[in-house]
Amino acid sequence: MKKKLLCGLMILFISVLTGFNTRIEVNGAEVKDKNIDLVILFNDNSIDKNVENIITESGGKIKNEFSNLGGIEAECPVDLIPTIRAEKNVQSVAPNHAIKISSNEKTERLTESLNNYQDLSSDLYEEYQWDIKRVTNNGESFRVGSGNHDVVVGVIDSGVEPEHPDLEKNFLGGKNLVPDNFEGDSSEVGDLNDVADRLGHGTNVAGEIAGNGRIKGIAPNIGFKSYRIFNQSGDTTATICSSAIIDATNDGVKVINLSIGGYDLKGKCYWTNPATGKRYNLGDNMAEYELIKRAIKYAIKNGVTVVAAAGNESLDCSNKIKLTNYLNEENESYGFKYEGLTYEEPGTIKGVITVSATGRNDQLAYYSNYGKNFIDISAPGGNMHESDDGINMCLTTDIDSGYTFKEGTSFAAPKVSAVAALILCKDKDLKPKDVEKKICKTADELDKNEHSDYYGAGMVNAYNAIK
């Protein structure tokens, strides 16, 4: 479905795609005691021990090794960057930023009286979930297949509320990737089992996939695992994200949902240390985000279908020059300068299924990214700007055992992830490319398929995909 792209520099706006123009902002790296946390990427999938020796002999330390991806995370003096860059096996280096969730999102919780109702199976589905009905042919797909626990979806996000009554039957555990005292957050103690959602987004996404109670997901009996990558302040890093993708793959999940987005520059990146004003050439790709790219490729190579949200910036992602200008506008204050052509990631990674968002009228939502040879498929994500009087946002599960209305490509992507899982329940041995083909071939036509830049193959249809 996509043209194969050359590797380039990936600038991640890991978007928690819950609202219009919502993203995780890239903040300038903090320099403490003249040391910096770096991601170093090598030219192949092997780690150069000579580089590790240079770091440790200079008083630094190796914090993480990504042996499957050819990268390391290290803490070392800032002025060691040119020495590391000069090593022949080093492809690129980058400060391992704290990546923070933007507070700009669209959320409307249900009233307290509705949240207090008990044991009313499917009542909220019947009343509000136009989006789930659209994808399932008014629930017809539930009669053909609703999922099972032999196929597991990995939700890489902010965690989950494990005891939510609409999720607990399908929750199969997971892992916390947020380290002890991350970003000074004393509530983080490095407990691998602590997947409790502090933010709500992961719980919102899980409901779209596997909700089964007062609301329904697309696959109400599918199993899912949660991989938490954000602390309670909404902070994460590229190394945490990459670790989650690798762990989910190694745990045997068959589908990964990534409601995150990024931008990949084929060109040059420069970074000016905000503490000293000194400028550094970081190379032809930015190591921390290229690491995520390699992790996604690792997942696909190991038979995992990866689904990604297109993004909420209302951008034409086929216009590579405008995307570069956008990156410079967004990141100039953090000391970055980019030269070259920019591609959205992970949407343009070969094998990733990229999803745009539509409203209740099947038209592209006002916030959704789009672009020729970029969008593979569309799904309802909500559009509060539509003029009809009905509910135009997507109802899903929320923390505190509640429910909430959301909009964004975050809530389009998990619908496609759920359909992918339903297909695999029919044939677990299908390769990711075959799952993608089936999703696209069974989609509903939109606008006579004259706007593939908006909708790709059309509207995902669970019933057609599994009947």
N, C-alpha and C positions, 0 to 999 in steps of 0.2 A: 504494500500500500504506500510505502514511502521510498523516496530515493535515498540511497546510502550516502551519508554525509561524511566528509573528512573530519577528523578529530580537531577540535579547536578549544578555545578558552571558555570555560563555563562559569558564568556569574549567576549565582543562585539567589532568586527571590523565592525561597521555599514558601510558596503561598499556602496559607491556611485559607482555602478558597471558599470562605463562608459568606462573603458579602462583596458588594461592588468595590473593585479596586483594592481588595484586601490582600496583603502579602506579609511575609516575614521579612523585615527590613534587615539589610546587611549593615552592621555597625562597624566602625573602625576598630581594629584590633587593639586591645589594651597592652601596653608595654610596661611590665613590672620589673624593677631592678635591672633594666636594660636587657632583659630576656624576653623572648617572644615564643608563642606556641605556633609551630609551623607544620604544615603538611608538605611532604616531599614525595613527588611522583617520579618513578624511574621509567626508562624507555621501554621496558618489557615487564613481565609479571614476576621478575625476581628482584630481591632487595640487595642493594650494593652495600656490603658490610664495611667497605672502606669509608663510605659516607657516614655510616653510623659511628665508626671510630673517630672520624673528624669531629663529630658532634660531642661525643663523650670526653674526648681528650681536651676539648675547649671548655669543659665545665658544664656541658649540657647533658640532657638525658633523653632516652628513647621512651616515649609514653605508650605508643601502640605500634604494632606491626600488622600490616595487611598483606599477608604472604600470598593470598590468592589474587591480589590486585596490583602488586608491585608498588606499594606505597607505605610510608611510615608517618607517624605523628611524633614530633620531637619538640623539646623545649631547649632553646639555646640563645646565645647572645645575638642581638639584632644584626650586628656588623658581620656575622658569619654568613649572611645570606649570599654575598657575591662569591665567597669561597665554595659554598655548596653548589651554586648555579654553575660554577666553572667545571664541575666534575662531569666527565663525558657521558655517564649513564643517567644523569639527572635530566628529566624532561622539563619539570617546572617545580616551583615552590610557591607557597602562599601562606599568609597569616591565617590561622584557623579561627576565623571570626566566631564570636557569639552571634547567632542568627536569631532574631527576635520577632515574635508574632506582632503584627500591627493590631491595634485595637479597633480599627475601622472595619466593622462588619455589620451585616443586617440580620437581626434576630428579633423575633417576637414570640414570647412564651405564651402558652395557653393560660387562661384565667385559672386562679386557684381552685375554683369550684370544679372545673373540669379535671384538673390534676388530682383532685381528691376522690374521684369516682374509683371504685374498686371492682375488679373481676368482670369488666364489661368487654368480653372478647370481641375484637374487631370493630368496636363502635367508632373509634377515631378513624380507622381505615375507611369505613363506609361513609363517614361524614366529610372527611377532609382530604384524603390521599388521592387526588386526581392524578398525580404524577405516577404513582405505583400502578393505578388502574390503566394508565396510558401504555405503559410498557408491558403489562401482563394481559392485555386484551380483557380488561374488566375482570381479572382474576382467573381467566381461562387457563393460563399457564400453570396455576397452582394445581389443577387437576391432572396435568400431564407430568409435572415434576416440580417439587418444592425444595429439593436438595437433601443432603444427608451429611453425616459427619466423616465419611470416608474421604471427601474432598474438603479441603480447608482453605479459607481465604485469610491471608495475612493483612491486617489493617495497620499500616505504619503511620502513626499519628500521635495524638496526645494521651493515649491510653483509653480506658473504657470504665464504665461503672459496672463491675462484674455482677452485681446483684440486682440490676434493673430488671423488673419482672418481664419485660419484653425481650430481654437479651440473655438472661442467665442460662436458659436451656441450651443455647447454641454456643456459649462461650467456652472455649477449650483451653484457656490459659494463655500464656504469652511470656513476655520478658520485658523488663525495664532496662533500657540502655543508658539512662541518665546516671552519671557517676556520682560518687560521694561528694557532697558539698559543692556541686557544680554551680559555677558562677556565684559562689558565696551563699548559695541557698542551703541553709542548715537543715531544712526538712528533707533534703536528699541524703540518704545514708548508704546508697549503693545497693539496696535490696533488689536482687534480680527479679523477685516475684511481685514487686510493687508496681502494678500496672494501673492503679486507680487514677482516673481522669481528673485532673485539677482544672481543666479548661472547658471541657464539654465537646470539643470538636470531634475527637475520636469516637465518643459515644454517639454523636449525631451521625457520623459516617456509618458506624456499625448498624444503626437502625435501618438505614437505607438498604443494607445488604441482607441482614438476618433478623430483623425485628419480627417477633411473633407473639402478639398479645393484643393490646388495644390498637396498636398500629401494626402494619405488615411491611416487611421488606420484600424485595423481588424474589428472594430465595428463603422463605421463612423457616426452613428446617436445615439450612446449611450450617456447617461448623465454621467458626472463625477464631483466630488468635490475634491478640493485641500486642503490638510492639511499641512501647512508649518511648518517645524521643524528646519530649518537652518537659521542662520543670514547671512549677506553678506560676512562674513569671513569663512563660512562653518562650524560653530560651533553649536552643539546641546548637549543634555544630555539624559540619559536613561529615566529620569522622563518626559521630553518633549515628547519623542517617545511614551511612555506608555500612556500619556494623549491623544495623537493624535489617537491612536488605540481605546481607550475607547470612545472618542468623535465621531469618525467615526461610530462606532458600534451603539451608542445611537442616531445618526442622521439618522439611517436607511439605510446606504449603504448596498448593497448586496455582494459586492466584495471589498477586500482590496488588493492593490498591494504594496508589500514591496520589493523594490530593495535595500535591506539591508541584512547584514549577520552577524553572530556571532559564537562564539565557547563556548560550554557548557561543563564544566569539572565536572565529577563525582569524587570528591576527595577533596583535601585541597587547600586553597588559603592563602597566607601570603603576607602582604604588609609592606614595610619599609618606614616610613615617610622620604621623602627626606630632610626635614628641620632639623630633629633631629637625624636620624639614628635609631630610635626606631622601633622594629618589632612588628606587630600586627597579630594575628590569626583572619582572617575574617570569618572563618566557612567553612561549606561544600558546600555552593553555594554563589555566589556573588550577593548581594541583588539588585543592580541596574539593572542587566541584567536578573535576575530571575523575576524581576518586569515586564519587557517586555514580558517574556515568559508567565506570568500569564495573561497579557493583551491580548495576542494572543489567549490564551485558552478561555478567556471571549468572544472574538469576535466569535470564532467558535461555542461556546455553544449557542450564540444568533443568529445563523443561517447565519453568514457571511462566505463566501468562501474566504480563505486567500491564496494568491499566493506569493511565495518568489523566488528570484534569488539564484542560487546555490553558487555563489561567483567566483572571478576571480584570485584565487591564484594558479591555476593548481594543486590542492591538491586532493589526494585520501581520501575522507572524511570517508571512511570505516576503515582507519588505525588510530585507536584511540590513539595509543602511539606516532606515528609521529606527530599527531596534537598537542599533549601536548608539545612535543619538539619544535614545531613551535611557540606555544604560549610563551614558556619561552624565545626563541630567540628574539621574537618581543617585549617583555614587560619587560625584565630584567632591562633595563635602567630606567624604570619607577617605580622600586621598587617592582615588583610582582614576586612571585615564586609559581609554580603550581605543584601539585603532584596528579596523577591519570590518568583517561582516558577521552579524549575529544571528544565531538560530535559537529558537525556544527549546529548552530541555526540561524534562526527558521526552517531550512530545516528538522530537525529530530523531530520537534514537531508533534505529532499525529494530522492529519487533515490538515496540511499545504501542499499545492501542490508545490513541489520543481522543479525548471526548470534549466536544463543545456542549454548551447548555442552551436549552430552549425554554420558552414559557408555556403557558397553558394553551396558547393558540398555535403551537408548533413552530413559532418563529424564533430566530436567534435572539437570545436574551441580550439586553443592552450592555451588559458587562463582559460578555464572553469574548475571549480571543478567538481568532479565526485565521484562515489563510489557505491558499492553494497548496495541495500536496502536504498539508499539515494536519488537518482534521480527518480522522478515520470514521468517526461515528458520532451521532448526537444522542442526547438523552435529556429528559426534563431536569432543569436545575432551579426553576422558578424565575419569575419576573414581576416584581411588585409594581412596575410601571405600566402594566397592561391595563386597559381601560375598563374591562368588564367588572362586574360587581362581585365575582366569585373569589375564592381563596386562590391567590396566585403564587404563594410561596410553598415550600415543601415541608410537610409536617414529619418530624422524626423524634427519636428518643433523645433525652437530655439527662444531665446529671441530676442528682437528688430524686431519682425515679420519676422525673417529669417528662414533658414533651415540649417541643418548640418548633416554630416555623423558621426555616432558613432559605437562603437563596445563594447560588454560586455554582461554579463548575465542580466544586467539591462534592456536590450532591447529584451531579450528573454522572461523574466517574464511577461511584460505587454501584450504581444501577447496572452499568456495563460489567463491572467486576462480578456482580451476582449472576448475570446471564452467562458469563464465561464459566463460572463454577457449575451452573446447571448443565451446561453442555458437557463439561468434564464428568459430571455424575452419570451421563449416558455412555461416555467413552473416556475413561481416565487416562488412556494412553495417547490421546491426541497431543500433538506438538503445539506450542504457542501460535505458530503461523497458521495452523489448521483451525484453531479456535477463532482466531481473528477473521479468517476467511468465512467461517460459518456465521459469525456475528454480522459481518458486512453483507453477505449474500441474502440473509433473511430479514434485513432491515426494511422498514416502511419507507417508501419513496416520499420525499419532501420537496415541494416546489418543482415537481417533475424532474428532480435531480439536476436542475440547472444551476444550483448553488452548492457545489461540492466544497467550495472554500468555507461555507458556513456549516454544512451538515455532513460532510464526507459521504458515506454510502447511504445516509438517511437516519431515520429514527430507530434505535435499537428496539427489537421486539422479542421478548422472552418466549412467547407462545410459538412464533414461527421458528425460533432457533431450536426448540426441543420437541416439537410435536412429532 
